[in-house]
């Protein structure tokens, strides 16, 4: 179904990929956009239990594209080291392929937003986190890919 990696000896192990997904701060979601044009957008995300969760507004290009064709890829770059004397860059990255699902259940949406909030502000108190989620939940929609 998917092409094998051309430079397979540079492939990361499953454990290294999962670590990169756990520790990454952002990634790029790629979808099939308007009139079949690729559309890629950087996003904050959290990887949990084999799924990638991100949130966005209730309307927009991403969601329109996912509703038309839910096949997506998501790329996280964990290292981007330039080596000038070799005229190259050393990357550590992972690309995940899957099908995005737009979450509709409010309890699932809240749970996804909570794990996103925990990732990006782990020192926050549960009370403050809950207050912020309550304030924002009406304007956001959580997704899993």
Secondary structure as GFF3:
##gff-version 3
##sequence-region A 1 145
A	DSSP	three_ten_helix	8	10	.	.	.	ID=ss1
A	DSSP	alpha_helix	14	23	.	.	.	ID=ss2
A	DSSP	beta_strand	27	32	.	.	.	ID=ss3
A	DSSP	three_ten_helix	34	36	.	.	.	ID=ss4
A	DSSP	beta_strand	38	43	.	.	.	ID=ss5
A	DSSP	beta_strand	46	48	.	.	.	ID=ss6
A	DSSP	beta_strand	51	56	.	.	.	ID=ss7
A	DSSP	alpha_helix	61	68	.	.	.	ID=ss8
A	DSSP	beta_strand	71	83	.	.	.	ID=ss9
A	DSSP	three_ten_helix	84	86	.	.	.	ID=ss10
A	DSSP	beta_strand	88	99	.	.	.	ID=ss11
A	DSSP	beta_strand	101	102	.	.	.	ID=ss12
A	DSSP	alpha_helix	106	120	.	.	.	ID=ss13
A	DSSP	alpha_helix	126	136	.	.	.	ID=ss14
A	DSSP	three_ten_helix	137	139	.	.	.	ID=ss15
A	DSSP	beta_strand	141	144	.	.	.	ID=ss16
###
